[in-house]
Structure formats: structure tokens, C-alpha cells
């Protein structure tokens, strides 16, 4: 199939107007149904059509561009990664284009298409993907198309789709958090996770469960609560456990924001941290040093991971030649930062 197909050909193949094709291919937020958007994108893919805007806008002063897809730029987790990617890209003479999806899958698919059209050097995806068959199929297909064209795509957390992952082992971290609390005498430990549909949340809980069971304990689903990756989410999920029938002396939180929200909920119920309930977070965010008490957490080196992602994208080594061990070795292992939110039993 010739690559010199026109927008008119795509419109005819998809059974829509030229205007609709233009809006789907060029506007992330244009309100069309998921089925229609996918039909237009699939027709464009079959015809090998894609408006290469960067060839026009950068013709005189070519520059490599790296796309960074983040799920919610408001969270400090993504802010640190974005800083690592943008600063490292600048150091290498590149531009970084940050795409915030707001955790909307259709917007993420659209950003993949826009970055492909701009022929970026590579794409970095921050944040865990969702455990959804359609998501996995679409993102895997988009990734393979980009890889076939020589573009590198790398995730910084498990996606549920086929692509290299530069992130740490979330299941192992869930286990480490739990083993840390078990090791200082806690037996009744709860887990405040992110959304249940997110792969990283699922793996955190798997690690938590394996640590409990291998220590001879009984995994109790009622001690696991899933919610948003935010202070509000932590407040709500902690209240959910407090309203349950099973007491606990310690909590693992899927990130520092959740942990901070949980501390607020505990105080509202008259419980002291760490005297009554210990809590450990993930991320070592700047805020974690200024909570009262200061938060014990695991540093996941998000800035450094963003830097490593840029190094991977700009590496002369083809993506197919990177082994899983090489990719894993490029990601720092989370480090326990002990502060004041945990006490031995």
C-alpha cells in the first residue's frame, strides 16, 4: 500500500466526512465516540496515512522530540518524573512534549497518535496502565507500529500492554513494605492501594498478600481498600478500614499522597501516628518530609528514572537489542527512608 494516501481516502474508507477525519487526527479533546475514533484511526493505519506535521514545522531547524505521557500531572509523582525527562532531554539538545491524559484512556490513545504523527524520537509513559483487554490491544498495536518505524517506547510502570518497562518491581515493593512492618512486630496490617483497575495497585496488593501468607498469617481482603492516588483517596480508604470490623496496627499505602490522607483520617478518629497506627508510604515526595509526623516511605527515585528513560530513548542501541536485564538494571531499586510514622509493637 502506498504511503501517499490522502485524508480523502481515509474518510472514504472509514465512511465519515473529511472534517471528522481531520478532527479525530488533529484534536485530542474533540468529542467523538470511542468507536468512531477507533474506526478513523484504523482506516488511517490500514492506508498508512499520517500527517507528518513535524516535517513542516521543524524543516529548517530539526530537533529531536521526546513525548512524555503522564496520567495526572497534578500529582507530585508525575511532576518529579516530568522534571527528570524534560531536564535530561534539554541537556541532550532535545525537546520534551508533555501530554497529560487526566486518566482518560481515549485521550491517551489520541496522544499516541499525535506523537506518532509528529515522528518523535520516542515516547515515555509514566504511571501504571489499566488491566483492560481493549487498552492492552490498542496500546500494544500502537507501540509495535512505532517500534517498527524505529521509535522507542518505554513505560516507567507496568502497563498491561506489551512494551519495555523501566520501572521497579511493584509486587516486590508491596512485599518489602509488608515485611518491614512484620519485622518490627506488626501482625494486623492493612493496605491502602490505588484504583483496583490499575496494574501497579494489583501488584502492590499481590506482594502484600504473599508477605502476609509466607509469614504464616491469613490474608484478609477486608483489610485492603482501593481508591484514588490522592490525599482524598487515602482519607476515604482509611475511613473504610476504620469502619470495618477488623482492627489493625499498621498500614501500607500505595503512595505518599494516600499515606498523608490516611494520617488525616486517623487523627479525625482520635488515633495517633505512630503510637496507635503505623503507616509507610511510597515515593519520598517533598511533602513526606514535612508531615506530622514525618512519613516513613520508600524512595522510588522518580527524577532519576525520568533521566534514565531519556537515556534509553536516545541510546543508539535498537530497542530489540535491549535485554530485560539491561532495562531492569537501568532502574534504581526503591530505598527505605525511615522517619517517624512507624513504631515497633
N, C-alpha and C positions, 0 to 999 in steps of 0.2 A: 504494500500500500504506500503510495507516495505521501511524503510528509507535507506536500504543499497543498493541503486542503484548506478550504475557506470556512468562515463562520457560517456561510450559507449552507455548505454541505453538512455541517454539524446540526443546524436547525432542521434540515430535511430529514436526516437520519433519526433525530430524536422526536420528530413530529411536533415541533414547537416553533415559535417565531424567532427571528434573528435577535430581536430585542431581549427575549427571555434568555437565549444563549449568552448574550453579552452580559446580562445582569448576573447570571449564575457564575460565569467565568471570571468576572471582574469585581464583584461586590460581595464581601463576606457576609454582611448583615441583611442582604436583600431577602424579604420574606417569601420564599417558595417552599413547597413541601419537600420533605426528605426524599420522597420517591421521584419527584420531578428533577431535583438537583442531581440525584444519582443517575437518572436517565440521560441527562445532558452530559454529565462528566463521563459516563460510559461511552456515549456516542463520540465524544471528543477523543477519548482514549483509543477507540477502535479505528478512528480515522487518523490517529497520530497528529491531532490538531492541538496546538497550544500557543497562544500569543506570547511571544518572547519579548516582553517589554524592556527587559534589561539590555537587550541588544541595541535598542534605540536610545534609552536614557544614558547608558554608560559607554556609548560607542567611542567617544573621544577620550575618555579617561576611565579605562577599565579598572575595576576594583573587585576583589573577591568579597562576596557577601555570605554570611552565615545566618541561617534562620534559627531562632530560638522560640519554641512553642512552650508556653507556660500555662498552667491550668487556672491560676488565680494570682495575679501579680500583687494583690493586697497582702498576701501572707509573707512574712519575713523569710520563710523557707525559700520561696521563689526569688525574692529580692536578692538574696546572697548569691544564688546561682547566676542570676542575670548579671550581677556585678562582675562575677568571675568570667563569664562568657564575653561580655562587652569590653571589659578592660583588656583581657587577653587577646581578643580579636584586634583591638586597636594597636596593641603592641606589635602585632604581626602585620600591620598595614591593611587590615580588613575592616569591614563594617559588620555590625550585628543588627539584625532586624528582629525586634521582639514582638511576638504575637501572643496576645492574652486571650484565651478561649473562654474564660469565665466558667469553666467546667461544662461547656456546651459542646456535645460531640459534633453536631453539624458544623459549628464554627471551626472546630479542629480539622475536619475533612476539607473545608474550604481553604484554610490556611495552607494545608499540604499542597493543594492545587496551585495556589498563588505563588508559593515558594518554588514550586516546580516550574511554573511559567517564567519566573524571574531567573531561572537557571542558577540558583545559589550554589555555593561551593559544597554545602552540606547543611543538615538540619539536626539540631539538638532538641530533644524532647524532655522537659523537666516534669516530674510528678508521675505517679503511678497511673497506669491505664485501667480501664474497667474490664471486668470479666464478662464480656458480652460477645457473642459469636459474630454478630454483624460488624461490630467495631473491629474485632480481630481480622476479619476477612478484608474489610476496606483498607485498614491501615497497613496490613501485610502486603496487599496488592500495590498500594501507593509506594511503599518502601522498596519493593522489588523493582518497580519501574525506575525509581530514582537510582538505585544501585546499578541497574543495568546500563544506565547512562553515565556511570562514573561518579555519581553524587554519594556522599557518605551520610548515613542516617544513624544516629546513636541516641539511645534513651538513657536517662540517669536514674531510672527506677523501672521495675518490671511493668510491661505494657499489656500482656495478654495477646500480643501480636509478635510476629517474627521479625526481630531486629536486634542488633548488638546492644547490650546493656552495660553501661559503665558504672552502674550503681552498686551499692553494698548489698549484702545478703540480708534482706528484711526478715526472713524467717530466723536466721541465726541471731539477729539483733533481738527479736522478740524472746528468744530463748535466753540470751545473755541478761536481759533486763530482769526476767523472772528468776533466773539462777542467782543473780546478785541479791535479790530480796530474800530468796530462800536461804541463801548462805549466811544471812545475818539474823535468822530466826523467824522470819515471817512464814506462816502456813496458809493463811486465808488472804489470797492476793486476787484483786480484780484487774481487769484490763479495759481501758477506755480507748477504743480504736476509732479510726476514721470511718468513712462510709463503708458499709458492708460490701458494696459492689466494686470497690477499688482493690486491685490486686495486692498492693502493699499492705492494706489493712488485713486482708485474708492471711497473708504470710506472717505478719506480726502475731496474729492470734494462733496460727499453727505452731509457731515457735514457743509461744506462751504455754500452749496445751502440752506440747511434748516435754517441756521442762517440768511442769506440774506432775505429769504422769510418770516420768522417769525418776522423780524424787519420791514416788510411792503415794502421791496424792491423787485425788479424784477431780477430774476436770468438770467444772460446773458451768454450764452455759449461762446460767443466770448471773454469773459474775463477769460476764462480758457485755459491754454496751457499745454500740456503734453510733456515730454521729458525725457532724461536720468537723473538719480540721481547723477549729477555731476556738477562741475562749468561750464563746456561747455554746459551741458543741460540747466542750469539756464540762461546762456548768450543767448542761442538761443531762449528759450521760452519767455524771457523778450523782446527780439527784435521783436518777433512775435506779442506780445501785443502792443508794441510801434508802430508797423507798421499798427495796426488796426485803426478803426475809432472811437473807444470808449475810452475817456480819463479815467485815474484812478489816485487816490492819494495814494493808498496803495496796497501792495502785500503780500499775504501769500505764503510761499514756503514750498514744501514737505519735505525738509531737509536743513541743513545749507549750504551744498555744492551748492545747487540750488540757495539759497539766495545770496551767495558770487558771483556766476556767474552773477546774476541779477544786483548786485551793479555795477559790471564792465560794463555791458551793459548800465545801466543808466548814468554812468559817460561818456561813449563814446558818448552819445547823449546830453551831456551838462546838465543833470539833477542832482540835489543834493539830497543826502540822509542824513537826513530825511526831509529837507526843502521842496523839491518838491514831493518826493515819500517816504513813509514809507515802511519798509519791516520787516517781522518777519519770523524766521526760526524754524526748529525743530532739536533737537539733543544736543545742547550745546556742540559742539565739541571744542577741544582746540583752533582750528583756529578762532572760532567765537569771542574769546576774543581779537584777535589781528588784526581784520579787521578794516578798517577806513571808517565809524565809527564802533565802536564795535557793534556786532549784538545782537539785542533783539531776544530771542529764547525760546523754551520750552525744558527744560532738560527732557530727557526720560530715564535717569538712565540705560544706556546700560550695563555698567560694573556690576552694582548690579543685573540687570536682568539675566546676564550670571551666576552669583553666585547662584541666586535663581533656575535657570534651573538645575544646578548640584545638588542642594539640593533635587529638585523634583525627578530627575532620581535616586538618591541614597537612597531616602526615602524607608523605609520598608513597607509603605502603598501601596498596589497594585493600579495600575493606575485606575482600575474600581471603586475603592472606593473614589477617589478624586472627590469632587463635583465641579461644575463650580464656585461656590462662593469661595471655597478654592483655586482654581487655580487663580482666579481673585485677591484674597486678597494677593497673593504672589508677585504680580507685582506692583511696585510703580506707583502712579499717576503722569503724567507729570507736571512739575512745571515751571511757567513763570519766566524767567530771564530777567528783564528789563535792557537794556543798552541804546545805543544811536542811533539806527537805526529807531526809531519810534518817531513821534511828533504828538501832538494833532492838530486837524483842528479847 
